[in-house]
């Protein structure tokens, strides 16, 4: 699933990364929810994207998840060559307890 975007790739690293990613362009790219839906800022579709073979794993920092997407852009922390894409999923995210959930935990 597509979960968001990152803008923290340094300008000096972008040409090499772009060259690497261009070799990975291949449909469908996602088996789940894909990007490209309507934006709340415009009536048009969101920014252009290219489907990639799921081969690269990165670790990101995020501040909030809404539904099944990161609420704001993520920050790239590091590349994870030790992980396969199949090992990564939304279920791994840490989430904060809502007040009602917290009350249940305290009451137990």
NORDA-V70245 format. One record per residue. N is the residue number from 0. RES is the residue in one small letter. PHI is phi in whole degrees, 0 to 359 (none if undefined). OMEGA is omega as a letter, one per 20 degrees, with the letter a starting at -180 (NA if undefined). Layout:
n = [N N]
res = [RES RES]
phi = [PHI PHI]
omega = [OMEGA OMEGA]
This chain:
n = [0 1 2 3 4 5 6 7 8 9 10 11 12 13 14 15 16 17 18 19 20 21 22 23 24 25 26 27 28 29 30 31 32 33 34 35 36 37 38 39 40 41 42 43 44 45 46 47 48 49 50 51 52 53 54 55 56 57 58 59 60 61 62 63 64 65 66 67 68 69 70 71 72 73 74 75 76 77 78 79 80 81 82 83 84 85 86 87 88 89 90 91 92 93 94 95 96 97 98 99 100 101 102 103 104 105 106 107]
res = [x x x x x x x x x x x x x x x x x x x x x x x x x x x x x x x x x x x x x x x x x x x x x x x x x x x x x x x x x x x x x x x x x x x x x x x x x x x x x x x x x x x x x x x x x x x x x x x x x x x x x x x x x x x x]
phi = [none 281 242 157 214 225 236 263 276 295 305 292 269 295 300 294 294 300 300 295 293 299 284 256 294 193 284 273 86 232 257 245 293 253 287 108 284 297 263 287 269 217 275 280 289 289 306 297 215 240 288 236 297 282 237 253 240 231 258 234 256 219 245 196 242 239 65 241 223 291 293 235 302 266 244 293 264 193 283 236 293 279 245 267 306 294 276 246 200 298 295 279 291 280 228 278 284 283 308 295 294 297 299 296 294 294 289 285]
omega = [r a r a r r a r a a a a a a a r r r r a r r a a a r j r r r r a a r r r r r r a r r r r a a r r r r a r a a a r r r a r a r r r r a r r r a r r r r r r a r a r r a r r a r a r a a r a r r r r r a a r r r r r a a a NA]
